[in-house]
């Protein structure tokens, strides 16, 4: 991302790209020439178009996207980021269970659940989260251990460390110095269930 305010407009051309004006470049490769026409698209408009396309895709698979962002459900924008930007889940088309020939979406998420235990005055305490405040101000009542989504290709250990930093603000250096991992207590489980919300 290049930042260009009023003062930087003249110097922006120093990298060879005109600011906010359409332009043409000529690519010469292996004896061939190809012209490219470039323009600066509005990033917000592009995001709205992608969100609309995502809405249409969900609707074609029978998903009521109007429910997103209501009650305790996260927004449609957050689901789109989870799927495409953060790669924290996949949406797979599967045949409808009703047998009517359509498709349903199966959302697959790999979660890392961390049991963070501290012993103080011979008493063990486990860290739990009781509620969340979403970015639009809505509150979600929950009762769970620290849970974080694992990204595609990410080891569970890396997802755990990332979660501790993003959720609790504990840096990797502090984690390494102060935490002891009990890898022999690691459990793996898999479940398929109807989503109660996103």
N, C-alpha and C positions, 0 to 999 in steps of 0.2 A: 504494500500500500504506500503510495506516494502522497504526501500532504502538500498541497499548494494553495496558499492563501493569496491575498491581493499583492503582497510584497514579493512573493516568490514567482509570480507569473512570468516575468521576463527571464528569470534564470531557469525556469522549467524547460525552456527550449534547448538548454545546454545538453540535455540527454538525447535530443533529437526528436522529441515528440511534441507536436503543437498542442497546447492546452485548450480543450473543449472545442477545437475545430476538427471537422472531418479531414482526413488526409489519405494519400495513396502511397503505397510502397511497391517496389518492384523486386521480386525474388528471382534471382538467377541461380539455377542449380542444374548441373549436368547438361549444360548446353540449352536448357529450356528457360523461358521466362514466364513468370506468373505475376499478375497484378493483384494486389490486395487493397480493398477499400475498407477503411477503418472509421469508426465513429465512437464517441464516448457515450455509452448507454447509461441511463440513470439507474444506479444500483438499487434504489428503493423500488422502482418500477419493475425491474427484473425480478426482485424477490416476490413482489405481489403476483407476477405472472407465474412463477414457479409454485407458489402457494395455491393458486387457482387450479393449476394443472394437477397438483397433488390432491386437492379436494375432489376433482373430477375422477381421478383414479380410484380413490377410496369409495366414492359413490358407485362407480361401476362394479365394485366388488361387494356392494351391499352394506357398506359402513356408513352409519349416520354421523357424519363429521360435525353436525350442528351441536352435538353433545360435548365436544371438546371445549375446554375452557370454562365449563360450568361446574358448579358444586366443587367437589374435590379433584376433578379431572384436570390434568394439564392441558395446555393449549395445543391446537393443531400445529402451530409454528414450532413448538417444542418437539412434537413427534417427528416433524420433517427434519429438524436438526439432528435428532437422535438417529434417524435412518441414514441420511445422506451426508451430513457434515461430521458428526462424531463417530459414525459407524458403530453405534452401541446396540443396534438390533437389526434384524432383517425382517422383511415382509415377504412371505412366500405364498403364492397362489396355490390353493388346494381345491379339489372338487367339493362342491357343496354336499354337506351331509344329508340334505333333503333329497338328493338325487334328481334335482330339476335341471341339471346341466350347467349351472353357473359355477362361479368360483367364490371361495371365501378366502380371507387373508389369515395366515398364521404368523403372528409376531413372535419371533424368537429372540430372547434376551438371555445373556449369560450374566449372572449376578455373583458378586463376591460379597459374602456376609462375614463381617469381622466381629468376633467376640473380644472386645477390649476389656481386660480384667485388671483391676488394681487391688493391691492388698494394703490396707491402712489399719494399723492397730489390730492386726490379726483378723480383720474382717475383709472378705472379698466383695468387691463391688464390680458390676458389669455395666458398661456405658450403654444406654438406650436412648432412642429419640422418641419424644412423645408427640411432637407436631412439627409441621413445616409451614413456612410462609412463602407462597409463590411470588413470582416477580410482579404480578398484577395486584398483590395485596391479599389475595384469598388465603385462607388458612386450611391446612389439611391435618386432621387428627390421625396420628399413626402411633403404633407402639411396636418398635422393632429395633434390632441391633443396627449398627452402621452397615448399610448396604450400598454397594456401588456397582454400576454397570461396567462390564468388561468389554473393551473394544475389540474389533475384529483383529485376530492375530496377536493379541496382547496376552502375556502370561498372567495368571491370577495374582502372582506376587506383585507384579508391576501395577495391576489394577488396584490392589489393596493399598500400596504405597501412594498411588495417585489419589485414591479416595481419602486417605488420612490427611493428605495435604489440602485437597480441595474442600472437603467437608469440615475438617477440624482445624486446619491451618497449621498442622504439624509438619515441619520441613523434613525432607529425606535425611538430613544430617542428624536432626534430633531423634527421628525414628531409629536410625542406626545406633545412636548412642544410648537411648533410653528404653527401647522396646526389646522384648525377647519373643521371638516367634516360636510357637509350638507346632511345628509342621507335622508331627506325628498325630496331632488332633484334627488334621484336615479331613473333611468329609465332602463327598461329591453326591449330588442328588439331581434328578431330572424329573420334571413334572409338566404335564400339558393340561391347561385348564382355561375356561372361558375367562376373558379379562373382565375384571370388575371395574375397570377404569384405567386411565393412563396417567 
